[in-house]
């Protein structure tokens, strides 16, 4: 099962209300994934600054964070640290080595919030409806191949300003995991979706753009999958060649939207005049600002 939503704005019209629209879309997909939920939002950046999102099962740990030069914004079990770019690598390593903390993502614009629980509860806890930005992706999970944990929730971020949400199951994720490990790419969870995210990060690190990396995935990743992927300025969609997982898209002059089912898109403004279609199997859809 699982439910995926995504919204990529092409104009300023929806950017102040991006979080509200994505939250509504996410909650609509609750029956496809009641185990956990998450959202990645691409907000405004600040020149020379990086944001690192961390999560703690014990929120008291977040109140004790003391990172020189970093502004810390705590939201429930997550905190977003904003700090100078030249300090980010060392700080991220420090955070990863701190017991009880998990790094959710890092980048100039991305913030990731995900937890176990019903999508409506997750949206409320993190005030997702109040968030602004240019684009974002969300996921409601029905666990199949790994435990119901925060580590197993989507989105997965394995590179700066990159994230992936996935509906489906990869049949060769263990072999891909081993190949990535040989090439120095670590995958921290047991979730096959994180392997897909790491694969795309690795391909883009080698010089491909998101569209090219998704094209390569058609040859290298086996199984049933629908991916929605975000980068700092891009938004991509890919279904496997069989395309048995449901998907629908809509496009207007103001936005491109994705939902596992049309009902996730129905409340969007202008949907009655939007171009609505089912993405084709094995075809890469890619937009960039």
C-alpha positions in Angstrom: 0.0 0.0 0.0 1.6 3.3 1.2 0.5 6.7 0.1 2.6 9.3 -1.7 1.9 13.0 -2.2 4.0 15.7 -3.8 3.5 19.4 -4.8 5.9 21.5 -6.9 5.1 25.1 -7.4 5.9 26.9 -10.6 4.8 30.4 -9.4 4.5 32.2 -6.1 0.8 31.6 -5.8 0.8 28.5 -3.6 4.1 28.9 -1.8 2.7 30.6 1.3 0.2 27.7 1.7 2.4 24.8 0.5 2.3 23.1 4.0 -1.4 23.4 4.3 -2.0 21.8 0.9 0.5 19.0 1.5 -0.9 18.3 4.9 -4.4 17.9 3.5 -3.1 15.6 0.8 -1.1 13.6 3.3 -4.1 13.1 5.7 -6.3 12.0 2.8 -3.9 9.1 2.2 -4.2 7.9 5.8 -5.9 4.6 4.9 -3.1 3.7 2.6 -0.5 4.1 5.4 -1.6 4.4 9.0 1.7 3.3 10.5 3.8 6.4 10.1 4.0 9.6 8.1 6.5 12.2 7.0 7.0 15.3 5.0 10.0 17.1 3.4 9.6 20.8 2.7 11.9 22.9 0.6 11.7 26.4 2.2 13.7 29.6 1.9 17.5 29.4 2.0 20.0 31.8 3.5 23.3 32.4 1.6 26.2 30.6 3.2 23.9 28.7 5.7 22.9 25.0 6.0 20.0 23.4 7.8 20.3 20.1 9.6 17.2 18.3 10.8 17.6 15.9 13.7 15.2 13.7 15.6 15.2 12.4 19.2 12.9 9.9 20.8 13.4 11.9 24.0 12.7 15.6 23.1 14.6 16.7 26.2 17.8 15.9 24.3 16.9 18.6 21.8 16.6 21.3 24.5 20.2 20.5 25.5 21.7 20.9 22.0 24.6 23.4 22.3 26.2 23.9 18.9 28.3 27.1 18.7 27.1 29.4 15.9 23.9 27.4 15.3 20.3 28.6 15.6 18.2 25.7 17.0 14.4 25.5 16.3 12.8 22.7 18.2 9.5 21.2 16.9 8.2 18.3 19.0 10.7 15.4 18.5 12.7 17.2 15.8 15.0 20.2 15.7 16.3 22.2 12.8 19.8 23.6 13.2 20.8 26.5 11.0 24.5 27.1 10.8 27.3 28.3 8.6 28.1 26.1 5.6 31.7 25.7 6.5 30.8 24.2 9.9 28.1 21.8 8.7 30.1 18.7 8.0 31.8 18.7 11.4 28.5 19.4 13.2 26.6 16.7 11.3 29.3 14.2 12.3 29.0 15.3 15.9 25.2 14.9 15.8 25.4 11.4 14.3 27.8 10.4 17.0 25.5 11.7 19.8 23.5 8.9 21.4 19.7 9.3 21.0 19.8 11.6 18.0 19.1 10.8 14.3 20.0 13.1 11.4 16.9 13.3 9.2 18.4 15.4 6.5 20.7 18.3 5.6 20.7 21.0 2.9 20.3 24.6 2.2 16.6 24.4 1.9 15.2 21.0 3.0 13.6 20.2 6.3 12.3 16.7 7.1 9.7 15.7 9.7 8.6 12.1 10.2 7.3 10.0 13.0 5.4 6.8 13.8 1.6 7.5 14.1 -1.4 8.5 12.1 -0.8 11.1 9.4 -3.2 13.6 11.0 -1.3 13.3 14.3 2.1 13.7 12.7 0.8 16.7 10.7 -0.5 18.3 13.9 2.5 17.6 16.0 4.8 19.3 13.6 2.4 22.1 12.5 3.0 21.0 8.9 0.1 23.2 7.7 2.0 26.3 8.7 5.0 25.6 6.6 5.9 27.5 3.4 8.1 26.7 0.5 8.5 25.9 -3.2 7.9 22.2 -3.1 7.6 19.2 -0.9 6.9 15.5 -0.8 5.0 13.3 1.8 4.4 9.7 2.6 2.0 7.6 4.6 3.5 4.2 5.4 2.0 0.7 5.7 5.1 -1.3 6.7 5.8 -4.5 4.8 9.5 -5.3 4.8 10.8 -3.6 8.0 9.6 -2.6 11.4 7.4 0.4 12.2 10.0 2.8 13.4 11.0 6.4 12.8 14.1 5.0 10.9 11.7 3.2 8.6 9.5 6.1 7.9 9.7 8.2 4.7 11.0 10.5 3.3 14.6 9.3 3.1 17.4 11.8 2.6 20.8 10.5 1.7 22.4 13.6 0.1 22.2 17.4 0.6 18.8 18.7 -0.3 17.7 15.3 -1.7 14.9 13.1 -0.6 12.7 10.2 -1.8 9.4 8.6 -1.0 8.4 5.2 -2.3 5.4 3.0 -2.8 6.4 -0.6 -3.6 9.1 -3.1 -2.9 12.5 -3.6 -4.4 13.6 -7.2 -5.0 17.3 -6.5 -5.4 17.9 -3.9 -2.7 20.3 -6.2 -0.8 22.6 -6.5 -3.8 22.4 -2.8 -4.5 23.1 -2.1 -0.8 26.3 -4.2 -1.0 27.4 -2.5 -4.2 26.9 1.0 -2.7 28.8 -0.1 0.4 31.7 -1.2 -1.7 31.7 2.3 -3.2 31.6 4.0 0.2 27.9 4.8 0.4 26.3 3.8 3.7 22.7 3.0 4.2 21.7 3.2 7.9 18.2 1.5 8.0 16.9 -1.8 6.8 14.3 -0.2 4.5 14.6 -0.9 0.8 13.5 2.7 0.1 16.6 4.1 1.7 18.6 2.0 -0.7 16.8 3.6 -3.6 17.4 7.1 -2.2 21.1 6.3 -1.7 21.4 4.9 -5.3 20.0 8.1 -6.7 22.3 10.2 -4.5 25.3 8.2 -5.7 24.3 8.6 -9.4 23.9 12.4 -9.0 27.2 12.6 -7.2 28.7 11.1 -10.3 27.5 14.0 -12.4 24.0 13.0 -13.4 21.0 15.3 -12.9 17.8 13.9 -11.3 16.2 13.0 -14.6 19.3 11.0 -15.7 19.6 9.3 -12.3 16.0 8.2 -12.5 16.6 6.8 -16.0 19.5 4.8 -14.7 17.3 3.4 -12.0 15.1 1.6 -14.6 18.1 -0.6 -15.4 19.6 -1.0 -12.0 16.6 -1.3 -9.6 14.3 -4.3 -9.8 10.8 -4.6 -8.3 7.6 -2.7 -8.1 8.0 0.9 -7.4 6.7 4.4 -7.7 9.2 7.1 -6.7 8.7 10.8 -6.0 12.0 12.6 -5.5 12.9 16.1 -4.4 16.1 18.0 -4.9 17.0 21.6 -4.1 15.3 22.9 -7.2 13.8 19.8 -8.8 10.9 17.3 -8.5 10.8 13.9 -10.2 8.5 11.0 -10.6 9.2 7.4 -11.8 7.1 4.2 -12.0 8.6 0.8 -12.8 7.9 -0.8 -16.2 4.9 -2.8 -14.9 3.4 0.2 -13.0 1.1 -1.8 -10.8 1.3 0.9 -8.0 -1.4 3.6 -8.4 -0.4 7.1 -9.3 -2.0 10.2 -10.7 -0.6 13.6 -11.6 -2.1 17.1 -12.2 -0.5 20.2 -13.7 -1.6 23.8 -14.0 0.2 27.0 -14.7 0.9 27.3 -11.0 1.9 23.8 -9.9 2.6 20.1 -10.6 1.0 17.7 -8.1 1.3 13.9 -7.4 -0.9 11.6 -5.5 -1.3 7.9 -5.1 -5.0 8.5 -5.7 -6.9 11.4 -7.3 -8.7 12.1 -4.0 -5.4 13.5 -2.7 -5.4 16.1 -5.4 -9.1 16.9 -5.4 -8.9 19.9 -2.9 -6.1 21.7 -4.8 -7.0 25.1 -6.3 -7.6 24.9 -10.0 -7.9 21.1 -10.1 -11.1 21.3 -12.1 -9.2 22.8 -15.1 -5.9 21.0 -14.5 -4.3 18.5 -16.9 -4.8 15.3 -15.0 -3.1 12.0 -16.1 -1.7 8.7 -15.0 2.1 8.7 -15.3 3.2 6.1 -17.8 5.3 3.1 -16.9 9.1 3.5 -17.2 8.9 7.2 -18.1 10.8 9.8 -16.2 8.8 13.0 -15.3 11.1 15.8 -14.1 10.5 19.5 -13.3 13.1 22.0 -12.2 12.9 25.6 -11.1 
